[in-house]
Amino acid sequence: DELTGTICSVPTILNVVAHPDDDLLFINPDVQTDIDSGKCIRTVYLTAGDAGHGNYYWLSRQRGTQAAYSFMTGNKRDIWIEKTVKLNDKQFVTVASPRANSKIALIYMHLPDGNLDGEGFNATSQQSINKLISSKEKDIKSVDGQSNYDYQPTIDALTKIMQIYQPTELRTQSTNRGEEYPDHSDHNAVGIIATSAFKQFEASRFAGKITLPISYYLGYPIHTSPANLSADQIKNKTATFLIYAKYDGSICRDAEKCLQRSNYDLYVERQYTSDN
């Protein structure tokens, strides 16, 4: 009830991704296009993207996402306000917005990174959202120690976020695993959870009378697809990612070198969607 600026008079796009930077690598340049057109943007990060590291690492990535969105809005000196929001008992999220721009909100659920194969990391007791979906794990605890989720309550929590912000469109990650370059387990798991939550939201709000659009963005499998962005799109997408990369010590110390590691150079030149 204390959140302000949650409902927009213009279309509201909800991005639901696994890790800080997935929106920048796989949904952009559509994020930039939406911002430029004046739409409201709400991005939910289900995991902290901790990769088995401690608080300093994932909190830095969180700051990186905020710096990237400030860059995309053209307000590099934004002051971001963070609030801890209680969704249910033992379920909390962090909501961050620029103080002077209610059209942007970043929501962090802080679930543990599930690792590439979904088997998790030792530091977080091998927990993963992939295991929640496959019933290998009964519940999962957030890396900040504040929240616990079972599978359906994870969907319900995301549905509640949707009820708060009333999105008109969902953009999330593809459930397509891929073969030659398999996608990260968290990417696929988020696509499944986001779809279920969006259907719940749609049913509760419109009682089956309206179907809202969903777009699914491919992750690592785009490695083998031709570059399909324009020179200007690549330039802007790269610049945004490098703003974020300054905060992510695991991929680079020098921002320019980020594009020479782990195929980031390929991702900034491509954007592909799939049917699911």
C-alpha positions in Angstrom: 0.0 0.0 0.0 2.9 2.3 0.6 4.3 1.9 -3.0 3.7 5.0 -5.1 3.5 5.4 -8.9 2.6 1.7 -9.5 -0.3 2.3 -12.0 0.5 4.1 -15.3 -1.7 6.0 -17.7 0.3 4.5 -20.6 1.0 0.8 -21.5 3.0 -1.1 -18.8 5.5 -3.7 -20.0 6.6 -6.3 -17.4 9.9 -8.0 -18.1 10.5 -11.1 -16.0 14.0 -12.5 -16.2 16.3 -14.8 -14.2 19.4 -12.7 -13.6 20.6 -9.1 -13.5 21.8 -8.6 -17.1 19.4 -11.0 -18.9 17.1 -8.1 -19.8 20.1 -6.1 -21.1 21.5 -9.0 -23.2 18.4 -10.8 -24.5 15.4 -8.5 -24.3 17.2 -5.3 -25.3 16.9 -3.3 -27.6 13.2 -3.8 -27.0 13.6 -2.4 -23.4 15.2 0.7 -24.8 12.5 1.1 -27.5 9.8 0.9 -24.8 11.6 3.5 -22.7 12.0 5.8 -25.6 8.3 5.5 -26.5 7.3 6.6 -23.0 5.9 3.3 -21.7 6.2 2.2 -18.1 8.8 -0.5 -17.6 8.7 -3.0 -14.7 11.5 -5.6 -14.6 11.5 -8.5 -12.2 14.7 -10.5 -11.4 13.7 -13.8 -9.9 17.3 -14.7 -8.8 20.0 -12.6 -7.3 22.4 -13.8 -10.0 24.8 -14.7 -7.1 26.5 -17.6 -9.0 27.4 -19.0 -5.6 29.1 -15.8 -4.4 28.4 -13.7 -1.4 26.3 -10.6 -0.8 28.8 -8.1 -2.1 28.7 -9.6 -5.6 24.9 -9.9 -6.1 24.3 -6.5 -4.5 26.8 -5.0 -6.9 25.0 -6.6 -9.9 21.8 -5.0 -8.5 23.4 -1.6 -8.6 24.6 -2.3 -12.1 21.0 -2.8 -13.3 20.0 0.5 -11.9 22.9 2.3 -13.5 22.0 0.7 -16.9 18.4 1.8 -16.6 19.5 5.3 -15.7 21.7 5.3 -18.8 18.8 4.1 -21.0 16.5 6.9 -19.7 19.2 9.5 -20.2 19.3 10.4 -16.5 22.7 9.2 -15.4 22.5 11.0 -12.1 19.3 9.4 -11.0 19.0 8.7 -7.3 17.4 5.3 -6.8 15.0 4.7 -3.9 14.9 1.1 -2.6 12.0 -0.3 -0.5 11.6 -3.7 1.0 8.0 -4.8 0.3 6.2 -7.6 2.1 4.2 -9.8 -0.3 3.2 -12.5 2.2 4.5 -14.0 5.4 8.2 -14.7 4.9 8.1 -13.4 1.4 9.8 -10.0 0.7 11.1 -8.3 -2.4 13.2 -5.2 -3.0 11.6 -2.6 -5.2 13.9 0.1 -6.7 12.8 3.2 -8.7 14.5 6.4 -9.7 13.3 9.2 -7.4 12.1 11.4 -10.2 10.8 8.7 -12.6 7.9 6.5 -11.5 7.7 4.9 -15.0 10.7 2.6 -14.1 10.6 0.0 -11.4 13.1 -2.9 -10.8 11.9 -5.7 -8.5 14.4 -8.1 -7.0 13.2 -11.5 -5.5 16.7 -12.6 -4.6 16.2 -16.4 -5.2 19.5 -18.3 -5.5 21.2 -18.7 -8.9 20.6 -22.3 -10.0 23.7 -22.8 -12.0 23.8 -23.7 -15.7 22.4 -27.2 -15.2 19.9 -26.4 -12.5 21.9 -28.2 -9.8 22.7 -25.0 -7.8 25.8 -24.0 -5.9 27.3 -25.3 -2.7 27.0 -21.8 -1.1 23.2 -21.9 -1.4 22.7 -25.6 -0.6 22.3 -26.6 -4.2 18.9 -24.8 -4.4 17.4 -23.8 -7.7 14.1 -22.7 -9.2 14.6 -25.5 -11.7 14.4 -28.0 -8.8 11.2 -26.3 -7.6 9.6 -26.9 -11.0 10.8 -30.6 -11.2 9.7 -31.2 -7.6 13.3 -32.1 -6.6 13.1 -29.3 -4.1 10.2 -28.6 -1.8 11.1 -25.0 -1.1 13.8 -22.4 -1.7 15.2 -19.7 0.4 16.3 -16.3 -0.8 20.0 -15.4 -0.6 19.2 -12.5 1.7 17.6 -14.9 4.2 14.3 -13.0 4.2 12.1 -15.2 2.1 11.0 -18.8 1.6 9.0 -20.1 -1.4 7.4 -23.3 -2.5 6.7 -23.7 -6.2 3.1 -22.4 -6.3 3.8 -19.6 -3.8 6.6 -18.5 -6.2 4.0 -18.2 -8.9 1.6 -16.5 -6.5 4.2 -14.0 -5.4 4.9 -13.0 -9.0 1.2 -12.8 -9.7 0.8 -10.4 -6.8 3.6 -8.2 -8.3 1.5 -8.2 -11.5 -1.6 -7.2 -9.6 0.4 -4.3 -8.1 1.7 -3.0 -11.4 -1.1 -4.1 -13.8 1.0 -4.9 -16.9 -0.5 -4.8 -20.4 2.2 -7.1 -21.8 4.7 -9.7 -20.5 8.2 -10.2 -21.8 10.1 -13.1 -20.4 12.7 -15.8 -21.3 12.1 -18.7 -23.6 11.5 -22.2 -22.3 13.4 -23.5 -25.3 16.5 -25.3 -23.9 18.4 -25.5 -27.2 20.8 -28.2 -28.2 24.2 -27.0 -29.5 24.3 -24.1 -27.0 21.9 -25.1 -24.2 20.3 -22.3 -22.3 20.9 -21.6 -18.6 18.5 -23.6 -16.5 17.2 -20.4 -14.7 16.3 -18.8 -18.1 14.0 -21.7 -19.0 12.6 -22.0 -15.4 11.7 -18.3 -15.3 9.8 -18.6 -18.6 7.7 -21.4 -17.1 7.0 -19.6 -13.8 6.3 -16.2 -15.5 3.8 -17.7 -17.9 1.9 -19.4 -15.1 1.8 -16.2 -13.1 0.7 -14.1 -16.0 -2.1 -16.5 -16.8 -3.2 -16.3 -13.1 -3.1 -12.6 -13.3 -5.0 -12.5 -16.6 -7.7 -14.8 -15.3 -8.2 -12.9 -12.0 -8.3 -9.5 -13.7 -10.2 -10.2 -16.9 -12.0 -13.5 -16.2 -11.0 -15.0 -19.5 -12.4 -12.2 -21.6 -9.1 -10.6 -22.6 -5.8 -12.3 -23.6 -2.7 -10.2 -23.0 0.4 -10.6 -25.2 3.4 -12.6 -24.1 6.8 -12.5 -25.8 9.6 -15.1 -25.2 13.2 -14.2 -25.7 15.9 -16.7 -26.5 19.0 -16.8 -24.4 22.2 -18.8 -25.1 20.9 -20.6 -28.2 21.0 -17.4 -30.2 24.8 -18.1 -30.3 24.4 -19.9 -33.7 21.9 -17.4 -35.2 22.9 -14.6 -37.6 23.5 -11.1 -36.1 20.2 -9.3 -36.7 20.4 -5.9 -35.1 21.2 -2.7 -36.8 24.5 -0.9 -36.3 22.8 1.7 -34.2 21.0 -0.9 -32.1 24.3 -2.8 -31.5 26.0 0.5 -30.5 23.3 1.5 -28.0 22.9 -2.0 -26.6 26.6 -2.4 -26.1 26.9 0.9 -24.4 24.1 0.0 -22.0 25.6 -3.4 -21.2 29.0 -1.9 -20.5 27.5 0.5 -18.0 26.1 -2.5 -16.1 29.4 -4.5 -16.6 31.3 -2.1 -14.5 29.5 -3.5 -11.5 29.9 -7.2 -12.3 33.3 -8.3 -11.3 33.0 -11.9 -12.4 32.9 -11.0 -16.1 35.4 -8.2 -16.4 37.6 -5.7 -14.6 37.9 -3.6 -17.7 34.4 -3.0 -19.2 35.7 -3.1 -22.8 37.0 -6.7 -22.2 33.5 -7.9 -21.3 32.7 -8.2 -25.0 35.7 -10.5 -25.5 34.5 -13.1 -22.9 31.8 -15.6 -22.7 30.1 -14.6 -26.0 28.8 -11.3 -24.7 29.9 -9.8 -28.1 27.5 -12.2 -29.8 24.6 -11.4 -27.5 24.8 -7.7 -28.0 24.5 -8.2 -31.8 21.4 -10.4 -31.6 17.8 -10.5 -30.3 15.5 -13.5 -31.1 12.1 -14.5 -29.8 10.4 -17.9 -29.9 6.8 -19.3 -29.6 7.4 -20.3 -26.0 
